[in-house]
Amino acid sequence: MSLLELLRLAMSRLRTSRMRAALTMLGVIIGVASVVALVSVGQGTTSSITTRLSALGTNLLTISPTNNTTTNKLSLDDATAIAALPSIGGVAPEISTSLTVLAGTTSTSTTVVGTTPAYPTVRAYDVWQGSFLTDASLAGNLRVAVLGATTAANLGLGASDIGTRISVGGLPFQVIGILQPKGGSGFQNPDDMVIVPIGVVQKYFVSGDTVRTIGVSVSDPAEMSNATTAITALLRDRHDLASTATADFNVFDQTQLLAAASSITETLTLLLGGIASISLIVGGIGIMNIMLVSVRERTREIGIRKAVGARGRDILAQFLVEALTLSLLGGLIGIVVGLVVSALIGQLAGWGFTFSPATVAVAVAFSLAVGVVFGVWPARQAARLDPITALRYE
């Protein structure tokens, strides 16, 4: 019997038992949709993190204290000393806090970052309108502010509002610039912040003279390793650390962070796909159960077919194609559902729709595998039926 004839028989059988076929496919639909959606979510997370880290530049070093105790800290003097090292393109110490920003009657809660004029160079930002902090504003602790793109949008401010006054933490500040958007949403959105001179944050909002992090831009990415070694030696000397003492700071290489983040999210994607695939196995068991019931119900039909010359392999092929048809149709529907769900999640999460042809191909292959694995036993049961016994079955 040709494959086309087998497919025709399978579709005819499914049409006569639509409700049973739909319920049988439901397990596969849910399984495939879960796999596609969760894997897409994992890939979207990976893409979002990779994009954000890459946007900061591959020549970035971030220095942070190992903890926040009074004896374990970074200072502005540390940043000044690092800037004097060779191959350093820029140094931007940072202090941040969360405050309410008010423009007219519109308010928003955002991160206020105190830093220096080197911040755009170090963190790879561009000014869209106006200007950035200057040495004069830094030296005079002027209350001036540069807005991230998201913060400006939340406050309803645009190019024409450069020079206007806003309230940051209850104090008046003058808006001198708005940054180009990097793209992002949700927690730690790189466009949702207000940048002010670091001395202003230390004077009005955060007590103490320590800094949260020091960002360092290396002039040549090939010198990243040498720069890291030089910075480590300098800070150990400045902090009076013995050669055997544990460093009270960490130096993070942006490329290392990118590789680590990608590795973690890829592992998460595999874990999510593995968990979701369990529901596919459950769907396969449902197909096997229904096919076994179908064999019992169609025992007399099988006997008649064998009596008129059908061979065991014909019966095996017939029931196996039926199982494959159920699993493949369920898989295709599940793929569509999974893609729609992943698109919705991507829009809500802010990373957009991440489509992976490989994921779809794997889902189709998995669906066919489920049909084969869980369809072989019922098909063999049907093929092994004795025709005389089958004809006597009522």
C-alpha positions as CSV (number, residue, x, y, z in Angstrom):
1,M,0.0,0.0,0.0
2,S,1.4,3.4,-1.0
3,L,2.2,6.1,1.6
4,L,-0.4,8.4,0.0
5,E,-3.1,5.7,0.4
6,L,-2.0,5.2,4.1
7,L,-2.3,9.0,4.7
8,R,-5.7,9.0,3.1
9,L,-6.9,6.2,5.4
10,A,-5.4,7.9,8.4
11,M,-7.1,11.2,7.7
12,S,-10.4,9.4,7.0
13,R,-10.1,7.7,10.4
14,L,-9.4,10.9,12.2
15,R,-12.4,12.6,10.6
16,T,-14.7,9.9,11.8
17,S,-13.5,10.3,15.4
18,R,-12.8,14.1,15.6
19,M,-13.3,14.5,19.3
20,R,-11.1,11.6,20.2
21,A,-8.4,12.8,17.8
22,A,-8.6,16.3,19.2
23,L,-8.2,15.2,22.8
24,T,-5.4,12.8,21.8
25,M,-3.5,15.6,20.0
26,L,-4.0,18.0,22.9
27,G,-1.2,16.4,24.9
28,V,1.2,16.8,22.0
29,I,-0.1,20.4,21.3
30,I,0.6,21.4,24.9
31,G,4.0,19.7,24.9
32,V,5.2,21.2,21.7
33,A,3.8,24.6,22.5
34,S,5.6,24.5,25.9
35,V,8.9,23.5,24.4
36,V,8.8,26.2,21.6
37,A,7.6,28.9,24.0
38,L,10.0,28.2,26.8
39,V,13.0,27.7,24.5
40,S,12.1,31.0,22.7
41,V,11.9,32.7,26.1
42,G,15.3,31.4,27.0
43,Q,16.7,32.5,23.7
44,G,15.1,35.9,24.0
45,T,16.6,36.3,27.5
46,T,20.0,35.4,26.1
47,S,19.7,37.9,23.3
48,S,18.6,40.6,25.6
49,I,21.4,40.2,28.0
50,T,24.0,39.8,25.2
51,T,22.7,43.0,23.5
52,R,22.8,45.0,26.7
53,L,26.3,43.8,27.7
54,S,27.6,44.3,24.1
55,A,26.2,47.8,24.0
56,L,28.5,48.7,26.9
57,G,31.5,47.9,24.8
58,T,33.9,45.0,24.7
59,N,36.8,47.1,26.1
60,L,35.1,47.8,29.4
61,L,36.5,46.9,32.8
62,T,34.3,47.3,35.9
63,I,35.9,47.5,39.3
64,S,33.7,47.0,42.4
65,P,34.4,46.3,46.1
66,T,33.9,42.7,47.3
67,N,31.5,44.0,50.0
68,N,30.3,47.3,51.5
69,T,32.1,47.4,54.8
70,T,33.9,50.5,55.9
71,T,37.3,48.9,55.4
72,N,36.5,47.5,52.0
73,K,35.9,50.4,49.6
74,L,36.8,52.2,46.4
75,S,37.4,56.0,46.3
76,L,37.6,58.8,43.9
77,D,41.4,58.9,44.5
78,D,41.5,55.2,43.3
79,A,39.8,56.3,40.1
80,T,42.3,59.2,39.6
81,A,45.2,56.8,40.1
82,I,43.8,54.3,37.6
83,A,43.4,57.1,35.0
84,A,47.1,57.7,35.0
85,L,47.9,54.1,34.0
86,P,49.0,53.5,30.3
87,S,46.4,52.2,27.8
88,I,43.5,53.6,29.8
89,G,41.0,55.5,27.6
90,G,38.7,56.8,30.3
91,V,37.7,56.3,33.9
92,A,34.2,56.9,35.3
93,P,33.6,56.3,39.0
94,E,29.9,55.9,39.9
95,I,27.6,56.3,42.8
96,S,23.9,55.5,42.4
97,T,20.7,55.7,44.4
98,S,17.0,55.5,43.6
99,L,15.0,58.7,43.8
100,T,11.8,60.4,42.7
101,V,12.2,62.8,39.8
102,L,9.5,65.4,39.1
103,A,9.0,67.6,36.0
104,G,6.0,69.8,36.4
105,T,3.2,67.5,37.6
106,T,4.7,64.4,36.1
107,S,6.9,62.2,38.4
108,T,8.8,58.9,38.0
109,S,11.1,56.8,40.2
110,T,14.4,56.2,38.6
111,T,18.1,55.6,39.3
112,V,20.2,58.7,39.9
113,V,23.9,58.1,38.9
114,G,26.6,60.4,40.1
115,T,29.6,60.2,37.8
116,T,32.2,62.2,35.8
117,P,32.4,63.6,32.2
118,A,34.2,60.4,31.1
119,Y,31.0,58.4,31.6
120,P,29.8,58.4,27.9
121,T,33.2,57.3,26.7
122,V,33.4,54.5,29.3
123,R,29.8,53.3,29.0
124,A,29.4,53.9,25.3
125,Y,26.6,56.5,25.5
126,D,25.9,59.2,23.0
127,V,24.2,62.5,23.7
128,W,21.0,63.0,21.7
129,Q,20.2,66.6,22.6
130,G,22.1,69.2,24.7
131,S,25.4,68.3,26.3
132,F,26.9,66.1,29.0
133,L,28.6,66.9,32.3
134,T,31.7,69.1,32.1
135,D,34.8,69.5,34.2
136,A,33.3,72.8,35.4
137,S,30.0,71.3,36.5
138,L,32.0,68.6,38.3
139,A,34.3,70.9,40.1
140,G,31.5,73.3,41.1
141,N,29.1,70.5,42.1
142,L,26.5,72.2,39.9
143,R,23.0,70.8,40.1
144,V,22.7,69.8,36.5
145,A,21.2,66.6,35.1
146,V,21.5,64.5,31.9
147,L,18.4,62.3,31.3
148,G,18.3,58.8,29.9
149,A,15.9,58.3,27.0
150,T,13.3,56.4,29.0
151,T,13.4,58.8,31.9
152,A,12.9,61.7,29.6
153,A,10.0,60.0,27.9
154,N,8.4,59.1,31.3
155,L,8.7,62.8,32.3
156,G,7.3,64.0,28.9
157,L,10.5,65.9,28.1
158,G,12.0,66.3,24.7
159,A,14.6,68.4,22.7
160,S,12.7,71.6,23.4
161,D,13.0,71.1,27.2
162,I,16.8,71.4,27.4
163,G,17.5,74.0,30.1
164,T,14.2,73.5,32.0
165,R,14.1,72.7,35.7
166,I,13.2,69.4,37.3
167,S,13.2,68.1,40.9
168,V,15.5,65.3,41.8
169,G,15.0,64.0,45.3
170,G,13.3,67.2,46.3
171,L,16.1,69.5,44.9
172,P,16.0,71.6,41.8
173,F,18.2,70.5,38.8
174,Q,18.7,72.0,35.4
175,V,18.3,69.6,32.4
176,I,21.4,70.0,30.2
177,G,21.1,66.9,28.0
178,I,19.2,63.8,26.9
179,L,21.0,60.6,25.9
180,Q,20.6,58.5,22.8
181,P,18.6,55.3,23.7
182,K,20.4,52.0,24.0
183,G,17.3,50.0,24.1
184,G,15.9,48.0,27.0
185,S,13.1,47.7,29.5
186,G,12.2,46.4,32.9
187,F,14.7,46.0,35.7
188,Q,18.0,47.9,35.2
189,N,16.9,49.5,31.9
190,P,20.1,51.3,30.7
191,D,17.9,54.2,29.4
192,D,16.1,54.8,32.7
193,M,18.4,57.0,34.8
194,V,19.4,60.6,35.6
195,I,23.1,61.4,35.5
196,V,24.4,64.2,37.8
197,P,27.9,65.2,39.0
198,I,29.3,62.6,41.5
199,G,30.0,65.3,44.1
200,V,26.3,66.3,44.1
201,V,25.2,62.7,44.9
202,Q,27.8,62.5,47.7
203,K,26.8,65.9,49.1
204,Y,23.0,65.6,49.1
205,F,21.9,62.0,48.6
206,V,24.5,59.4,49.7
207,S,26.7,59.8,52.8
208,G,30.4,58.9,52.7
209,D,33.2,59.3,50.2
210,T,33.2,55.8,48.6
211,V,32.0,54.9,45.1
212,R,29.9,51.9,44.1
213,T,31.9,51.0,41.0
214,I,34.7,52.4,38.7
215,G,34.2,51.9,35.0
216,V,37.4,51.8,32.9
217,S,37.6,52.0,29.2
218,V,40.8,50.4,27.8
219,S,42.1,52.1,24.6
220,D,43.0,48.9,22.9
221,P,40.8,45.7,23.5
222,A,44.0,43.7,23.0
223,E,45.4,45.3,26.2
224,M,42.5,44.1,28.4
225,S,44.6,41.5,30.2
226,N,47.5,43.9,30.7
227,A,45.2,46.6,32.0
228,T,43.5,44.3,34.4
229,T,46.9,43.2,35.8
230,A,48.1,46.8,36.1
231,I,44.9,47.9,37.8
232,T,45.0,45.0,40.2
233,A,48.6,45.7,41.2
234,L,47.8,49.4,41.7
235,L,44.8,49.0,43.9
236,R,46.5,46.3,46.0
237,D,49.3,48.8,46.6
238,R,46.9,51.7,47.4
239,H,44.9,49.5,49.8
240,D,48.0,48.3,51.5
241,L,47.2,44.6,50.9
242,A,49.9,42.0,51.6
243,S,50.9,39.7,48.8
244,T,49.0,36.8,50.4
245,A,45.9,38.9,51.4
246,T,42.6,38.5,49.5
247,A,41.8,41.5,47.3
248,D,39.1,43.8,48.6
249,F,37.9,44.5,45.1
250,N,37.0,42.7,41.9
251,V,37.9,43.6,38.3
252,F,35.4,42.3,35.8
253,D,36.2,42.0,32.1
254,Q,33.2,42.8,30.0
255,T,34.0,39.9,27.6
256,Q,34.1,37.5,30.5
257,L,30.8,38.8,31.8
258,L,29.3,38.3,28.4
259,A,30.6,34.8,28.1
260,A,29.4,33.9,31.6
261,A,25.9,35.4,31.0
262,S,25.5,33.6,27.7
263,S,26.6,30.3,29.3
264,I,24.1,30.7,32.2
265,T,21.2,31.6,29.9
266,E,21.9,28.8,27.5
267,T,21.9,26.3,30.3
268,L,18.6,27.8,31.5
269,T,17.2,27.4,28.0
270,L,18.2,23.7,27.9
271,L,16.6,23.2,31.4
272,L,13.4,24.9,30.3
273,G,13.2,22.8,27.1
274,G,13.9,19.6,29.1
275,I,11.1,20.4,31.6
276,A,8.7,21.2,28.8
277,S,9.5,18.0,27.0
278,I,8.1,16.0,29.8
279,S,4.6,17.1,28.7
280,L,5.5,15.8,25.2
281,I,6.1,12.3,26.7
282,V,2.8,12.5,28.5
283,G,1.2,13.4,25.2
284,G,2.9,10.4,23.5
285,I,1.5,8.1,26.2
286,G,-1.9,9.4,25.4
287,I,-1.4,8.6,21.7
288,M,-0.3,5.0,22.6
289,N,-3.3,4.6,24.9
290,I,-5.8,5.7,22.2
291,M,-4.1,3.6,19.5
292,L,-4.3,0.5,21.7
293,V,-8.0,1.2,22.2
294,S,-8.4,1.7,18.5
295,V,-6.7,-1.7,17.8
296,R,-9.2,-3.4,20.1
297,E,-12.2,-1.6,18.6
298,R,-11.0,-2.4,15.0
299,T,-10.1,-6.1,15.6
300,R,-12.7,-7.3,13.2
301,E,-11.7,-4.8,10.6
302,I,-8.1,-6.0,10.9
303,G,-9.3,-9.6,10.5
304,I,-11.2,-8.8,7.3
305,R,-8.2,-6.9,5.8
306,K,-6.0,-9.9,6.5
307,A,-8.5,-12.3,5.1
308,V,-8.5,-10.4,1.8
309,G,-4.7,-10.4,1.5
310,A,-3.3,-7.6,3.7
311,R,0.1,-8.5,5.1
312,G,1.2,-7.9,8.7
313,R,3.5,-5.0,7.5
314,D,0.5,-3.4,5.8
315,I,-1.4,-3.4,9.1
316,L,1.7,-2.2,10.9
317,A,2.2,0.7,8.4
318,Q,-1.5,1.7,8.6
319,F,-1.6,2.1,12.4
320,L,1.9,3.6,12.5
321,V,0.9,6.3,10.0
322,E,-2.2,7.0,12.0
323,A,-0.1,7.6,15.1
324,L,2.4,9.7,13.1
325,T,-0.4,11.8,11.7
326,L,-1.8,12.5,15.1
327,S,1.5,13.5,16.5
328,L,2.5,15.6,13.5
329,L,-0.7,17.5,13.4
330,G,-0.5,18.1,17.1
331,G,3.1,19.2,16.7
332,L,2.3,21.7,13.9
333,I,-0.6,23.2,15.9
334,G,1.7,23.3,19.0
335,I,4.4,25.1,17.1
336,V,1.9,27.8,16.0
337,V,0.6,28.2,19.6
338,G,4.1,28.2,21.0
339,L,5.3,30.9,18.6
340,V,2.3,33.1,19.4
341,V,2.9,32.7,23.1
342,S,6.6,33.5,22.8
343,A,5.8,36.5,20.7
344,L,3.5,37.8,23.4
345,I,6.0,37.2,26.2
346,G,8.7,38.8,24.1
347,Q,6.6,42.0,23.7
348,L,5.8,42.1,27.4
349,A,9.4,41.5,28.4
350,G,10.8,44.0,25.9
351,W,13.1,41.8,23.8
352,G,10.7,41.4,20.9
353,F,10.0,38.2,19.0
354,T,12.8,35.7,18.8
355,F,12.3,33.1,16.1
356,S,14.6,30.2,15.8
357,P,14.1,27.8,12.8
358,A,16.2,25.2,14.6
359,T,13.7,25.2,17.5
360,V,10.8,24.6,15.1
361,A,12.7,21.9,13.3
362,V,13.5,20.1,16.5
363,A,9.9,20.4,17.6
364,V,8.7,18.8,14.4
365,A,11.3,16.0,14.7
366,F,10.3,15.5,18.3
367,S,6.6,15.2,17.3
368,L,7.5,12.6,14.7
369,A,9.6,10.7,17.2
370,V,6.8,10.7,19.7
371,G,4.5,9.2,17.0
372,V,7.0,6.5,16.1
373,V,8.0,5.6,19.7
374,F,4.5,5.5,21.1
375,G,2.8,4.2,17.9
376,V,5.0,1.2,17.2
377,W,3.6,-1.0,20.0
378,P,-0.1,-0.6,19.1
379,A,0.8,-1.0,15.4
380,R,2.7,-4.3,16.2
381,Q,-0.2,-5.5,18.3
382,A,-2.5,-4.9,15.3
383,A,-0.1,-6.6,12.9
384,R,0.2,-9.7,15.0
385,L,-3.5,-10.4,15.3
386,D,-4.5,-13.8,14.0
387,P,-7.0,-13.2,11.1
388,I,-9.3,-16.1,12.2
389,T,-9.4,-14.9,15.8
390,A,-9.9,-11.4,14.6
391,L,-12.9,-12.3,12.4
392,R,-14.6,-14.1,15.3
393,Y,-14.1,-11.0,17.5
394,E,-17.3,-9.2,18.4
